[in-house]
């Protein structure tokens, strides 16, 4: 058996095109474009790359992009004041504060200060509660992208057994809630799980989000399982001084057993920004009391 590779890059491109296609109707109805504000504190190189990419993608979708770059020594009160201004700005539909933040700033306090209806990252405790209770809200972009890829590959997920390896607030917990809402039987596994390989081997769906390179091996998997690899880990390459990206799943081993598997790179990664654009468009429609476009 050779698993079908789930092409997250192609799916994400399609989603971005659907978002962009829906923007003109919103502009015609409201006289403005949906707006996404991204706040970056400090000069973390990876964060700078992400923010640049998000801004570029926002503009390509026909939306308004607002970037706020603050120095690394910015205080918490100063950042909270920026968030308050964005909450009150009618041109801003989505607010994203790029994490991680410098040590002097309490991330939880900043996330809590964002208007939940502009929290397109889906990190606010109110949106976490909405997800847990089935109320409309915003879901973190990475697990939302994972769910889209699963449904595209498998169709109806009802009744399938799913194991989520990892329990973070950003991926593991919301992923479990999304799968529950699709009527899966869900187990959340983690570093304290006893006999983790045996737990994973039960699963029709495996979502790996632990941040440990190639931890999940091929012989951990049930034949035909769908495997979604959220991990992005940099490991030494074949040449001295070079590195390569791998996921949390040993891809070649998994591909020999699984029915579907996402590669790293090119799997889940491209879905994150596409889902951010999708969440921003939905936020804009909700704020203007318009029905969100179908197919998103």
C-alpha angles and dihedrals in degrees: 000000000000117000122236108248112234106225104215092173093060094043091049091050090053092050092049089051091051090050092049091048090056096050098078092059090051091049090049091051098044107022093237141073122249108266131218121191119199121192120200122186116195131352106284102161096221091047091050090054091049093048092049091049093048092050092049092048092048092054092045088057090055094253130129115258121205116188123191114188116188129185120260092250092059111135125233093248091053092051092046088053090055090050090049091053091050091048088056096042110104091202091062118081099164132035123196122180106197113235142248099055125198116276095257092063124077105227093200092055092051094048090048090054094059115098103254089224089058094041097110090165088065093223099122114110089235091058090046088054092047090053092048093051098040095249121142111270141120123295123206108267100237098055090041089055091048091054092049091052092048094050091046091052100039107021111209111030095189114136096007119134112240130190119195111197106205132040106214121143089235100053119353103051097040090044090056091050092050092050091048089053088055089055096252121148101243133203120183109208127188145160093301095049112122115235094358094185091058091049092050091046091065093060130106086188125036121188111188115200108149104111095234116125114250092337095148110071131201094251089058090066133090109235109263096017121149110239123199113190114201095171123111110185129167113219134171113285130221092267123064112265093012125112134198135200121246133170133230089268126071092241102199092048092046093048089058092057110023129081094219131010137175118229126225114254107025100033123078096354099077090048094066098070092037090056091046089057090046092051091048092052091048091048090052092052093048093049090052091044092242126139111259113243117266120248097043 
